[in-house]
Amino acid sequence: MPDTATPPSSDSAATPPVSLADQQLPHDNPHHTRRWTILAVIGVAQLMVVLDATIVNIALPSAQADLGFSDASRQWVVTAYALAFGGLLLLGGRLSDLFGRKWTFIGGLVGFSLASALGGSADTFGLLVASRALQGAFGAILAPAALSLLATIFTDGKERGTAFAIFGAISGGGAAVGLLLGGVLTQYLSWRWCLYVNLLFALPAAVAGLFLLHNVRSAVHAFLDIPGTILASAGLITLVYGFAKAESDGWGATVTLCFLGASIVLLGLFVFWMTRAKHPLLPLRVVLDRNRGGSYLTILLAGLGIFGVFLFLTYYMQQNLGFSPIRTGFAFVPMPVSIVTASIVAQTRLLPRVGPRPLVVFGMLMGVLGMSYLAQLDPTSGYWVDVLPALVILGIAFGNIFATAINTATLGVLAEDSGVASALVNTCQQVGGAAGTALLSTIALTATKNFVGGKSAAEVHGYTVAFWFSAAIFLVGAIVAGLLLRPGRIDPQHGGAVGAH
């Protein structure tokens, strides 16, 4: 397909920037007639990125037995992916703005598939870790391009709601799908297929993207902000690594404090540089908008709280209920079903009428209810009465939170900022997930050690304490959403509030 670019204007300095909706009206949007087919391709790519964060976790014990690496080294299979993905997301988003969404999307897919093939064929621990880092790097290019495509293709309010309902359902439920798929592949094939399976997602999506997409890029930012890129990448990498060390070494460990302290300094310098740079990597106008800033914070907080479900319930169902990996995966299925249903209802029926604030606040409060329900677990609890209702409740929570917040975070953004705004959504999810895993793991471990009683009872006690903390995180999220998100409906064409009071 021919490449197209926004032509530079001779009087661009005097002309106010245009929003995505102003630039991409249906009659001149090159993707309009094939938008639903493109949505399917974007959905496949997003599912691959999201499920890859959990699918490898179930395969780790088998990979460890096969390659012979130690328990202490095991975390690097997960951490290498998280470091590269979380650290390079803002750069990946800006590359999408500079070079075009088509080629960054296809390049991310091809690179991700090659890195997955390398990991699946790895015969040493070092090669496996290197392949996971490459997966994360190409994922950081792919994920912002996918969301940016979605935000620029769907500008009609009703269709945008449907598209983001689907995308939000994938983002919220992909981790549960990864647990199910990882269990099936590990038990019936090999742990290597948890990596090889990405080729079945990535390569067909890349071929489809080659024929379906036009390359639309912005001519406003002609240069990459190198100092900003270095500061942001270094700050995010040290932040994610600090959280990883907090999980393994504790929050008071010297290495944890050094890396977290360095991240604060680097990210502080990044924010300062953004106020001085001529073409900043992340223009502050993206986050200073009240609705977008509030949406980013709610995504971050939801990421903090959500890992209490996947991490501890996986342990609980396998160790306390005696479920196999496959049965554990199937036990999570009601959650993504609930997420999909809630996302569609929220985005297509409710968001156009009430705006984002009531939906996100409701979703956060449902998160409080679901986590509080799980906090009642004990060693004698069962799945159908004590776990299943909470999964349905939490699915409703995530369906209202993620789809609404992602939609709002990318609505009304300037055309030249679409990629980096989309990258910030993924950054908040990644940082929230890394921080939540470290924080809740530490809380659960401390509670388990301090519990007086049998081993099984102590472990369950640790999980329930972590669930209570997750409930508290969702309560904070409800307060933040209520205070920051504007009341009233949002203009679907430009992102401004209408009917606010």
N, C-alpha and C positions, 0 to 999 in steps of 0.2 A: 504494500500500500504506500502511496506517496507520503512524504514527510511534509508537515506543515508547521509553521512557527508564527508566533505573534510578531508582526513586523515592527521594527523600531520606528518610533515617531520622531520627527525633527523637533517637535515642540513638547516632548514628553515631560519636561520639567514643569511646564505650565499646565499640563493636563492632569487632573486628579486620577489616581489609579482606579481601575474598575474591578468590581467584584466578579466572582465566577459566574454568577447568574447573568450579569450584564454582558460578559464576554461570550458565554456559551448558551445563547438562546436556542431553542429546539430547531429553528429553521436553519441555523448555521453551525450547529454542533455536528462534526463529522461522524460522531458515534451514535447519533440519536436513533437511527433506524435499527441498529443492532445492539442496543443498550442492554436488553435482557440476556442475550447470549453472552455479552461481555461480562455481565454480572455473574453468570455461572462460572466463567473462567476465573474471575477475581475471587469468587467464593472458594474454588478449589485451591488456589494459591494461599489464601488466608487460612484455610483449614490445615494445610500442610505445615505452615509456620507455627500455628497454635498447638497442634497436637504433637509436634516434635519436641515441645518442652516437657511432655509427660510420657510419650511412648517409649523413650529410651530408659526411663526410670525402672520400668518393669523388666527391661532386658538386662539391666546392670548385673544382677547376680550371675546370670548365665555367661555374660561377657567376661566377668571377673574370673569365673572358673575356667573359661576357655583360654584367656590370655595370661592368666596368672598374676594379676596386679593386686596390690595390697588394699586393705580397707581404707587406709589413710589416703591412698592415691585415687580411690574410686570417685571422690567428689569432683575431680578435675574433668571427668567426662561430662558432667552437668555444668560446672563452672566455666569451662572453656567456651561453651556455646553462649552462656549468659553474658560473659564479659565482652565478647565480640559483638553480639547482637545489641546489648544495651549501650555499649560504648560508641558504636558507629551509626546509630539510628539517625541522629540529626544530620550527620554528613550524608547518609543515604537519602534523606529527604531533600536536601539541597541539590544533590546530584540529579534527582528527579526533576527539579525545577529548571536546572541549567541545561541538561542534555535531552530532556523529553521523557515522558512517562512510559512510552512504548518500549524504548530500548533499555531503560533501567529495569522495567518489569520483566522483559524477556531475559536480559542479562542476569538478573537475580535468580530467575527460575533455572536457567541453564547452569549457573554456578552452584546453586543449591543442590541440583541433581548430581553434578560431578563430585561435589564434596561428600554427598551421601554415599555414592558408589565407592569412593575412597574409604570411607569409614566402614562400610559393609565388608570390604575385602581386607581390612586391616589385620595384620598378623602380629603387630606389636602394640603395646599400650601407647607409646608415643605417637604412632601414626593415627590411632583412634582419636586421641585428644586433638591432634592437629586438624583432623577432618572435622571435628566438632566445632573448632574455632572458625574454620572456613565456612561451615554451615551458618554459623552466627553472623559472619561478615556479609555473606550473600543474602541472608535473611534481613539484615539491616538495610540493604538496598531494595529488596523485594517488597517488604511490608509497607513502607511509606508510599511506594509507587502504586501499589494495589489500592490503598485507601484514597490516595489522591485521584486516581482514575475514577473511583466511585463518586467522590465528591464533585468532580467536574462534569461527569456524564449525566448524573441525575440532579437536575435543578428544579424540576416541577415538584411542588410541595407534596402531593399525594404519592407520586411515584418514588420520590426520594424517601418518604417514610417507609414504603414497602422494601426498597433496596437496603436501607439501613437496618430494618428489622431483621432481614436475612443475614446481613453482615454481622450485626450485633449478636445474633443467635450463634453464629459460627464462632465468634470471638469468645463468647461466654461458655459455650458447650464443647468447644474443640478439645479442651484438656480432658474432659470425661471421655470423649471419643478416643483420644490417645491411649487412655488406660485400657479401654476395651480392645482396641486394635493391637496394642502391645501385648496384651495377654494372649490373644489368639495366635499371633505370629510367633511369639516366644515358645508357646506350648506345642504348637503343631508343626512349625518349620524350624526357625533358628533365630537367635537374637539378632543375627546379621540382617534379617529381613525387616527389622524395625528401622533400619537405615535404607535398605534397598527399596522399600515400599515408596519412598519419596520420588523415585524415578517414575513410578506409575502416576503420580500427581503432576510432577513438574514438567516432564517432557511433552505430554499432550497439551498442557496449558500453554507452554511456550509456542508450540506450533500453532495453536488456535490464536494466540495473541499476535503472532506474526501476520496472519491474514486479516484479523478483525480490527486491529488498532491502527490509528494514525498517530504519528509522533508529534504531539503538541508540546511546545516548550515556551518558556517565558524569555523575552529578550530584555526584561528590565534589569535583572541581575546578571551581568555579563562576566562577573569575576567571582571566584570562590574565596570566601573569607578564611584565609589560612590561619591567622592567629586564633580566630574564634573556633575554627575546626579543631585545632590542637588543644585548646583549653577545654572545650566541651567534651571531646573524646576522652582526654586524660581524666577529666573530672568524673565522668560517668563510669569509666572503667575502674577507677579507684573506689568509687562509691559502691558499685556492684561487688567488687572484690572484698571490700570492707565488710559488707553484709555476709558474704560467703565465709569469711574468717570468723565473723561473730557466731555463725552457726556451728563451726567446727571447733574454734578455740575459746569462744566466750566473748562477751561484750567488753570485759575489762582487760583482755589480752593486749599487750603492747602493739602487736602487729595490727590488730583490729582498730585500735585508737589512732594509730599512725595513718592508716589508709583512709579512715573516715574523716580524720582531720584534714588530710591532704585534699580530699574531695571537696570539703567545704571551702577551702582556700581557692582551689582551681575553679569551682563553679561560681564563687563570688567574683573572681577576676573575669570570668566569662560574662557574667551579667554586667559588670562595669564596662567591659569592652563593647558589649552590644549597644551601650549608650554613646559610644565614640566612633564605631566603625561606619564607613561610608556605605558598605553593602553587608550588613551584619548577617551571620549565619542564621540567627533566630531574631527577626525584628520584634522588638518589645510590643509593637501594636498587636501581635498575634495573641499574646497572653494577657495584655492589659484590658482587653474587652471583658466585661464582667461575666457574660455568659460563657465565653470560651475559657477564661481563667477558672471559673467555677467548675466547668465540665472536666478540665484537666485534673483538678484537685479531687473530684469525686471518683474519677477513673483510678487515680493513685490510691485513694483510700479503699476502694473496692478491691483493687489488687492486693492490698495489705491483708484484707480479711478473707478473701476467697480461698487462699491456700490452706486455711484451717480445714476446709472441707476435703479437698483432694488428698492432702498429706496424711492427716490423722485418721480419716475414715478408711483410707486404703489399709493402713496398719490395723485398724480396729476390725475390719471385716475379714482380713486374712488371719490375724493372730488370735482374735477373740471369738469370732464367729466361725472360723475354720474354712472360709471361702477360698477356692482356687483363684489364680490370677484371672482366668476367663470369667468365672462367676462374679468376681469383684467388678470386672468391667461391665458386665451386664447389670449388676446392681446399681450402677451409676446412671443407666440409660434413662430413667424417669426424669433426671435433672435436665439434660439437653432437650427432651421433649417439652418439658415445662418452660424452658428458656425460649424455645422457638414460638410456642403458643403465646407467651406473655409479650415477646418482642413484636410479633405481628399485630396483636391487639393494641399495644401501647403506641406503636409508630403509625399505624394506619387509621385508628379510630380515635385515640385519645390525644396524642400530641398536637394535631391541628386544632383541637378545641381548647385545651387547657394549657399548652406550653410545657416546657421541660421541667419546671420546678416541682409541681405536684407529683410527677411520675418518678423523678429521681428520689425525692424525699420518701415517697411510698415504697420504692424499691429498697432504700436503705433501712426503713423500719421493718420491712419483711425480712431483710437480712438479720436484723436484731432478733426477730421472732424465731427464725430458722436456727440460728446459732444457739439461742437460749434453749430451744427444744433439744438440740444435740447435747447440750451441757448436762442433760438429765441422764445420760447413758451410765450404765454400771455393768459389771461383768456378767450379769444375768439377762441383759437386754437382748432383744431380737431385732431382726431386720424389718419385718412388715409393720410393726407397731412403733418402734423406737427410732428407725432410721429413714424409712421410706417417706413418711409425711414431711420430715425436715428437708429431704431432697426436693420435693415438689415445691415447698415454700421457698427454698433458696433459688430454685429455678425461676419462679415468679420474680424474685428479687433481682436476680442478675439480668433477666429479660427486660425489666424496666430501667435498670441502671445503665448497662453497657450500650444498648442500642440508642437510647436517648442521649446519653452523654457524648458518644462518638458522633452522632448526627449533629448535635449542637456545637461541638468543638470544631467542626469543619464547615459550619454554615456561615456564609457571609464573608469568608476569608478572601483576601485579595488573590487574584489569579497567580501572581508571582510567588505567593507564599504557600500555595496549596501543599506542595511536597513537604516542606518543613513543618507545617501545621499538622499534617497527617503523621509525620515522624514523631511529633511530641506526644500524640495519643499513644503510640506504641512504646515510647520511652516511659510514660507514666505507668503503663501496664507492667513493663519489665522491671522498673525500679520498685514498684509496689510489690510485685511478686517476690523479688529477691529479698526485700526488707521484711515482708510478711513471713517468708519461709524461715529466715534467720531469727526474727523476733519470737514467733510462735513456737519454733522448735526449742529455743532456749527456755521459754516459759514452761513448756510441757516437760522438758528434761528436769528443770529445777523442782517443779511440783512432784514429779515422780520420785526424785531422790529424797524429798522431804516427807513423803507419805509413809506412815507406819502401817504395814500390812503386807499381804502377799504380793508377788511380782505382778500378777495379772491385774489385781485391784489397783496397784500403784500406777501401772501404765494407763489404765482407763482414767484414773484420777488426773494424770497429766494431760490427757486429751481433753477432758471436760474443762479443766482450767483454761486451756488454750481456746476452747470454744467460747468461754465467757469473755476472754479478751477480744476475740473476733467480734462478738456481739457489741462490745464497747466501741470497737473501731467503726462498725456500721452506724452506731448511734452518733458518733462524731461526724460521720459522713452525712447523716440526715441533717444535722445542725449546719454544717458547711453549705450543703445544697440549699437549705432554706434561707440562709443569709446571703449567699452570693448570686445564685441564679435569679434573674429578673422574673417578676410575676407577669402573667399574661402570655398570650400566644406570641409566636415568632413569625415575622414575615419570611416565608419560605424562599423568596427571591433574593433578599439582601441580608437576612440575618438579624434585622432590627426587631425590637419588641413592639407588638401592637396590642392594644387593649390592656396595657399594664395599668395598675392602679396602686 
